[in-house]
Amino acid sequence: MQTLTPNVELFHAKRRHFTCSTQTSTFIPTKPLSVFPATKNNREHLRNLENVLKTSSNSIENFNNKVSSRQDKTTTLLGGLNLARLWPQMKAAVDEMSPKNLKRLQRLLSKSSEERSPKNKLGSKWRELHGSNNWAGLLDPLDEDLRRELVRYGEFVQAAYQGFHSDPEGSPRDVALPDGSYKVTKSLYATSSVRLPKWIDDVAPDLRWMTKQTSWVGYVAVCEDPKEIRRMGRREIVIALRGTATLLEWSENFRPNLVSMPEPKPDPSDPTRPKVECGFNSLYTTGSQHAPSLADSLVAEISRLVDLYAGEELSISVTGHSLGAAIALLAADDIAERVTHAPPVSVFSFGGPRVGNREFADRLDSKGVKVLRVVNSQDVVTKVPGIFADNDKNKQGQNRNNGAELRVDMKMSPYLKPNADVACCHDLEAYLHLVDGFLASNCPFRTNAKRSLRKLLDEQRSNVKVLYTGKSLRRNRSSVLDYGDVLPSPSS
């Protein structure tokens, strides 16, 4: 094997003859360096090169100790030559493949380095994080505590997806909550009013769960850890709702006509009545012989918990993704309307479609329901049914018809392709990845993001940049193929 051996005298003699062509961005030496057989080990070669370039001996020692493959040696050599200075066009590529960034990427891919942002005490701040001021000043730049809370709510929804897929025909025996401080108190079911021909079940009996009239859609959980209650400043009730999974739920999604909300004294001739999308309302209000409606069971459970913890500081957080985000709005409105002495109610939605008209938004606001929508700019689901005009959209943090809005962008991630497909743009794990890396609308992806990239690589490989799906990174991941405490992506 031939190895390029740094020759100090030859390097000094020829160094001044190197020129950088701005036209072709290639190095053109007046005479090529000689190639000699290897007479010293690679560590000595790198140490000699370091002396020539007069850089820190400590840096090269740190690099040498981590050299374990040909790729690592090449990366270290390029770093020593400082190509970013001599060859400006290469700066971005050199930065992305630098040992520092490769080490950070390896950390994000490693199960043993699963990290979470630190938990701060929220006692004096929880109402603000819950939307008491409509999240003014917290979204752009994104408040650190709010970022962690949003990721936490997204993981509650992922637990709902995982619970459903563990037993799609029935009810999950155990929901793997992301936070051990919480306990599930109620399973939630939604019933579709759409009827399908019986022969569909006969054609595909193994997929009968896809045509079930009533399906498990989420759960109610309550924080029961005294230490966590003190940290958060109140006892929190969480309602988590998954997105579309069954054929009948898809059918309901395609019923976009608006229906009037129930009111004490409705006036059918009033054009300004609150209205919501028919399919969402159907799933929320329809009951069956075997189960009450989602609306009735949810209101009954929340009323029970409010009575049980009477006298305590309480809050209700309703969170959902896609279809679950739409139903979350209906649930929040219903709780504020029908639960006696209801505590503050806030909605944290991910990738939710438009749900109702402006009057419905005004109705939520009049009841004190706070809504924070997390929206990916490339997610088409957030633009349907599309009953609002584009001029209703304002700058980051403002959305007159749907409360506050945190807008993230797939193009901000250094790991995902900017032209990722529709499924990836709507994927909940992609949302949490973007939220975890979001600093501000005018800032790049944060370099100290905590969330693991393993799920994105496992389930959205075609949408991850080729640079991060190479053989070397797959080799780094070979020992961490299990998901551990990270839940599977709902789009899988």
Summary of the structure (lengths in Angstrom):
residues: 492
radius of gyration: 27.7
end to end distance: 46.1
largest distance: 94.6
contacts: 1511
relative contact order: 0.10
helix: 43%
strand: 15%
